[in-house]
């Protein structure tokens, strides 16, 4: 946690509204984007974002700094999303515990970004493919690649075993690879 953020947290915990506003400014875009990816409704995502920070303000005196503030906020918004989408929690816990720890990290990547994203069409297609993933996979991909959380941070945020997170991301990326392969096949047959 950066020193500046630590100072802001300490001030906000003592009731400094300006310090809390600075923390909100720093994190609100990420919280909103996560909520939007899950609920797919801008107004609902705005409500969830606002509610996240209201709850964070209320609970901030209890924040001990054992995790990053970002991870703590992600957990709050994720729990709020779970309350709105009960099937999402059930789906995430149904991934199973197929632990992928033996697979090196570089085998789990989507590929070389300079190749995968050469054209706007490919980028657009990939974004569409992500949106078409099941809610649980979409959430995991969003946390990992858009919000750049580690597997451990995702597991902590979602309160899931690390192996479950790795399995879910592995399966989601396999689906995205297949979607990109379908796109490439359509280019070669036309």
C-alpha positions, 0 to 999 in steps of 0.5 A: 500500500503506498505511503500516501494511501496509508496516510489517507486511510489513517486520516479518513479513519479519524473522520477526515472527509477530504481524505476519504474523498481522495480515496474514493477518487482513486478507486471509484472507476475500478469499483464502477467497472467491476460492478458494471461487468457483473450487473451489465446495467449502468444505473445499477453499477452506479448504485452499487458503486455508491453503496460500496463507498457508503459501506466503506466509510462506515466500516473504515474504522475497522479496516486494519490494513491486512489487505490492500484497500483496493482488495477490501473495496472489491470484496465489498462491491462483489458482496453487493453484486452477490446480493443482487445476483444470487446465482453468481455466488452459487456458480462461482462455488460450483467451479470445483477444485480442479487445482491448476497450480502445476500449470506455469503462469505463462501457459495461462495467458491469452497470447501476445497482446501485440498479435491478439489486438492488432486490429480493432475488429479483433479487439471488439470481438474479444470484448464481445466474447468476454461479455458472452462469458458466464457471469462467473468467468466474466467476473474472474477475467475482469478482476485478473486482466482489467483490474490486474489483481493477482490470483491470491487477491481474487481468491481473497476478494471472492472468498474462494480457494486459490485453485478454484480461481485458477481453474475458473480463469483457465477455463474462461481463457480457453473459451476466449481462445476458442472464440478468437480461433473461430474469428481467425477461421472465419477470416481464412474461409472468406 
